[in-house]
Amino acid sequence: MIPIMDTPSEETTEVSQVNIELLDFTPMKNAGSLLALADVALMLDGVEIIIHGVQVRADFRNTRISLPKFRASSGEWKPAITLPEEVRYPMADIIIAAGIEAGILQPRDVEKSEV
């Protein structure tokens, strides 16, 4: 018989800092909704991870930043890498800012409602 403790153990929370750097931003011509490709470096706890081929896509409704994909044996396109929201969103903001600076994206007017 294994004894089970009724009191929960102390939880430890580790915090890691991630640095995000845009390495390359290449506008694409005549590629439909694909406007640009970006290369991004993520520095996580001293380990650098470089993601090549992040896609910038836009149409009249929205702008999307998509991580690279691969075709699975089923023929379905799947993400080549999965990142948590805490990394994806700031990375997308950096790429969108580069698109605005390059003149291929336009800044949006966002109204903030009162709380």
Secondary structure, DSSP 8 states (H G I E B T S, - for coil): -----SS----------EEEEEEEEEE-SS-TTEEEEEEEEEEETTEEEEEEEEEEEE-SS-EEEE--EEE-TTS-EEES----HHHHHHHHHHHHHHHHHHTSS----------
